[in-house]
Amino acid sequence: MVATHRFTPPGGPALAVHAWGGDGPPVLLAHPTGFHGVVWAPVASALVDAGRHVWSFDFRGHGDSDPAPGGDYDWAGFGADVGAVVDHLDLAGQPGLLGVGHSKGGAALLQAEADRPGTFERLYCFEPIVFPTDDPPPPDPANPMSAAARRRRAVWPDRDAAFESYSSRPPLSVLDPEALRAYVDHGLRDRPDGTVELKCTPEHEARVYETGGRNGMYSRLGAIRCPVVVACGAPTDAINEAVAGMLAARLPRGRVEVFEGLGHFGPLQDPERFATAVLRFADAPDDPAHDPGGPA
């Protein structure tokens, strides 16, 4: 069972933290845009069973965390959320601390480590949203991801109706049933009329996508000295193997890991396979710089 609590960091919105239990080296899991920290349920269970002490959390504007102040979803705030959770749990610099991030979550972990080198001992980032350019573009309210988010259905008769709909059509139909159930059960809130609605509103999700391209992390990757895996699916419609290779090449101790047959939702498509890869990396001797890795 997961235990959830909220705290309010200085100068930031209240954030929800999920404690999955376990003993041994600590792991912090960071979720993608539009999701929440409980969606990691099957991965967290596998890591706890393997002897890890596991936490996840909800980014601002997601799950049970408060919205971003003033509706500002500049991605610097997501890196700040990671740092706030690390400080709240007193994890910074703990031996064996592993950060595991998916999509925006991976980018936020990289930012947090660049902001305060030595916070994490290792990072495993699946398709982190870092674009290989030193000249980030301006915000783009008309980008396709924002447009799609604004069209997203926000209200459902009940959670079962939402689950049946999501599981029957792309993109969420590829998710492992346990991960999808966690997404629905914890990603929807009850309304007074008996219906349920998304906790991460379509408008908040759209604003995250508007600013994602200008997070500026590509130019900062050289400051991250810990071993980092940049993982991706093959095929994927997001951070493909070529882009992952460009990111890893900028990291002093980066390497690429490719998951055949998985797309951008890889960690939630095959949680057991993903957790196995994460544990293999966590238990490996220090990786040499730019180890090419291998297929997962």
C-alpha positions in Angstrom: 0.0 0.0 0.0 1.1 3.5 -0.7 1.0 6.2 1.9 0.4 9.8 0.7 1.0 13.1 2.5 1.4 16.7 1.4 3.9 19.4 2.4 4.4 23.0 1.3 8.0 24.0 0.5 9.1 27.6 1.0 7.9 29.7 -1.9 6.3 26.8 -3.8 2.9 25.1 -4.1 1.9 22.2 -1.8 3.2 18.9 -3.2 1.9 15.4 -2.7 4.5 12.7 -1.8 3.8 8.9 -2.1 5.8 6.5 0.1 5.9 3.0 -1.2 7.9 1.5 1.7 10.8 -0.8 1.4 14.3 -0.8 2.8 17.7 -0.3 1.3 19.0 2.3 -1.2 16.5 5.1 -1.9 14.7 5.6 -5.2 12.7 8.7 -6.3 10.3 8.3 -9.2 9.2 11.3 -11.3 6.2 11.0 -13.6 5.4 12.4 -17.1 3.1 15.3 -18.0 -0.6 14.7 -17.4 0.0 11.8 -15.0 0.8 11.6 -11.2 3.1 9.8 -8.9 0.8 6.8 -8.1 0.9 5.7 -11.8 4.3 4.2 -10.9 2.5 1.6 -8.8 3.7 -1.6 -10.7 7.3 -0.2 -11.0 7.4 0.9 -7.4 6.2 -2.6 -6.3 9.0 -4.3 -8.3 11.6 -2.0 -6.8 10.4 -2.5 -3.3 10.4 -6.3 -3.8 14.0 -6.0 -5.0 15.1 -4.2 -1.8 14.7 -0.5 -2.5 13.1 2.2 -0.5 10.8 4.0 -2.9 9.1 7.3 -3.1 7.2 9.1 -5.9 5.4 12.5 -5.9 3.0 14.6 -7.9 4.4 17.6 -9.8 2.7 21.0 -9.4 -0.6 21.0 -11.3 -0.8 17.2 -11.2 -2.5 14.7 -9.0 -2.9 15.9 -5.4 -0.4 18.7 -5.6 -1.5 22.3 -5.9 -1.5 24.2 -9.2 1.5 26.3 -10.2 1.3 29.8 -8.7 -0.3 32.1 -11.2 -0.7 29.3 -13.7 3.0 29.6 -14.7 4.2 26.2 -15.9 7.7 27.2 -16.9 9.7 24.0 -16.5 12.1 25.5 -14.0 9.3 24.9 -11.6 9.3 21.2 -12.1 13.0 21.0 -11.3 12.3 23.0 -8.2 9.6 20.5 -7.3 12.2 17.7 -7.4 14.6 19.6 -5.2 11.8 20.4 -2.7 10.8 16.7 -2.4 14.4 15.7 -2.0 14.9 18.2 0.8 11.6 17.3 2.4 12.6 13.6 2.5 16.2 14.4 3.4 17.5 12.4 0.5 20.1 14.7 -1.0 23.5 13.0 -1.2 22.2 9.8 0.4 24.3 6.7 -0.7 22.8 5.0 -3.6 20.1 7.6 -4.3 18.7 6.8 -7.7 16.4 9.2 -9.6 14.1 7.6 -12.2 12.2 9.8 -14.5 9.8 9.5 -17.4 9.4 12.2 -20.1 9.0 15.5 -18.2 10.0 13.7 -15.1 13.4 12.8 -16.6 14.0 16.3 -17.7 13.1 17.6 -14.2 15.6 15.2 -12.5 18.3 16.3 -14.9 17.5 19.9 -14.0 17.6 19.2 -10.3 21.0 17.5 -10.5 22.4 20.4 -12.7 21.0 22.9 -10.2 22.7 21.1 -7.2 25.4 18.6 -8.4 25.7 15.7 -6.1 22.1 15.4 -5.2 21.7 12.0 -6.9 24.1 9.2 -7.2 22.6 8.0 -10.5 19.8 9.0 -12.9 17.8 6.8 -15.2 15.7 8.9 -17.6 13.3 7.4 -20.1 12.8 9.7 -23.0 13.5 12.9 -21.0 12.1 15.9 -22.8 15.3 17.7 -23.7 15.6 18.9 -27.2 19.1 19.0 -28.7 19.5 22.7 -29.3 21.4 25.5 -27.5 18.8 28.0 -28.7 15.5 27.0 -27.2 12.4 28.2 -29.1 9.8 30.5 -27.6 6.6 29.2 -26.0 4.3 27.7 -28.6 0.6 27.8 -27.6 -0.4 26.3 -31.0 1.8 23.2 -30.8 0.0 19.9 -31.5 0.5 18.6 -28.0 -1.1 21.6 -26.4 -4.0 21.5 -28.9 -4.6 17.8 -28.2 -4.5 18.4 -24.4 -7.2 21.1 -24.6 -9.4 18.7 -26.5 -9.1 16.1 -23.8 -12.2 14.9 -22.1 -12.1 16.1 -18.5 -15.4 14.7 -16.9 -16.6 11.1 -16.8 -19.6 9.4 -15.3 -17.3 7.4 -13.0 -13.8 5.9 -12.9 -14.9 2.6 -14.5 -16.2 4.5 -17.5 -13.0 6.3 -17.8 -10.9 3.2 -17.5 -13.0 1.4 -20.2 -12.6 4.3 -22.6 -8.9 4.8 -22.0 -8.1 1.0 -22.3 -10.0 0.8 -25.6 -8.2 3.4 -27.7 -4.8 5.0 -28.1 -2.7 6.4 -26.6 -3.4 5.0 -23.1 -4.6 1.6 -24.4 -0.9 0.5 -24.5 -0.5 0.9 -20.7 -0.2 -2.0 -18.4 -3.6 -2.6 -16.8 -2.3 -2.0 -13.3 -0.6 1.3 -14.3 -3.8 2.4 -16.2 -5.9 1.6 -13.2 -3.7 3.6 -10.9 -3.8 6.5 -13.4 -7.6 6.5 -13.3 -8.1 5.8 -9.6 -5.8 8.6 -8.5 -5.9 10.9 -11.4 -9.7 11.7 -11.2 -11.4 13.5 -8.4 -15.0 13.2 -7.3 -17.5 16.0 -8.1 -20.5 17.0 -6.1 -22.9 15.6 -8.7 -21.3 12.1 -8.6 -19.2 12.4 -11.7 -15.4 12.5 -11.7 -13.0 14.9 -13.4 -9.3 15.0 -14.2 -7.1 16.4 -11.5 -4.6 17.6 -14.1 -6.9 19.9 -16.1 -6.6 20.0 -19.9 -5.6 23.6 -19.7 -2.8 23.0 -17.2 -1.5 20.1 -19.3 -1.6 22.3 -22.4 0.4 25.0 -20.7 3.1 22.5 -19.7 3.5 21.5 -23.4 3.6 25.1 -24.4 6.8 25.7 -22.5 8.5 22.3 -22.7 10.6 23.1 -25.7 12.4 25.9 -24.0 13.5 24.2 -20.8 17.2 24.8 -21.8 18.5 21.6 -20.4 20.6 20.6 -23.4 23.1 23.3 -22.8 23.4 22.3 -19.1 23.9 18.5 -19.5 27.7 18.9 -19.2 27.3 20.0 -15.5 25.8 16.6 -14.6 28.6 14.4 -13.3 26.8 11.3 -12.1 26.2 8.3 -14.3 23.0 8.7 -16.4 21.1 6.4 -18.6 19.1 8.0 -21.4 16.6 5.3 -22.3 14.1 5.3 -25.2 11.7 3.0 -27.0 12.1 1.7 -30.5 9.9 2.7 -32.1 8.9 6.0 -30.4 7.3 9.2 -31.5 9.2 11.3 -29.0 12.9 11.0 -27.9 14.2 8.4 -30.4 17.5 6.7 -30.3 19.3 9.3 -32.4 18.2 12.1 -30.0 18.9 10.0 -26.9 22.4 9.5 -28.3 22.9 13.3 -28.7 21.8 13.8 -25.1 24.1 11.0 -23.8 27.0 12.4 -25.7 26.7 15.7 -23.8 26.6 14.0 -20.5 30.0 13.3 -19.0 28.9 9.8 -17.9 25.9 9.2 -20.1 24.8 6.2 -22.1 21.8 5.1 -24.1 19.6 2.1 -23.5 17.0 1.1 -26.1 13.8 -0.8 -25.3 12.7 -2.7 -28.4 9.0 -2.8 -29.1 8.1 0.0 -26.7 7.0 3.6 -27.4 7.1 6.8 -25.3 4.9 5.2 -22.6 7.5 2.4 -22.2 7.8 2.4 -18.3 4.0 2.1 -18.1 3.7 -0.4 -20.9 6.0 -3.0 -19.5 6.7 -2.1 -15.9 8.5 -5.3 -15.0 10.9 -5.1 -17.9 11.6 -1.4 -17.1 12.2 -2.1 -13.4 14.6 -4.9 -14.3 16.6 -2.5 -16.4 16.6 0.2 -13.7 17.8 -2.4 -11.1 20.5 -3.6 -13.5 21.8 0.0 -13.8 21.5 0.7 -10.1 23.6 -2.5 -9.2 26.2 -2.1 -11.9 29.7 -0.8 -11.2 30.3 2.8 -12.1 29.7 3.2 -15.8 32.5 4.5 -18.0 31.7 7.7 -19.9 29.7 7.2 -23.1 29.3 3.4 -22.6 27.1 2.6 -25.7 25.0 0.3 -23.6 22.8 -2.3 -25.2 19.2 -3.3 -25.9 16.9 -3.8 -22.9 
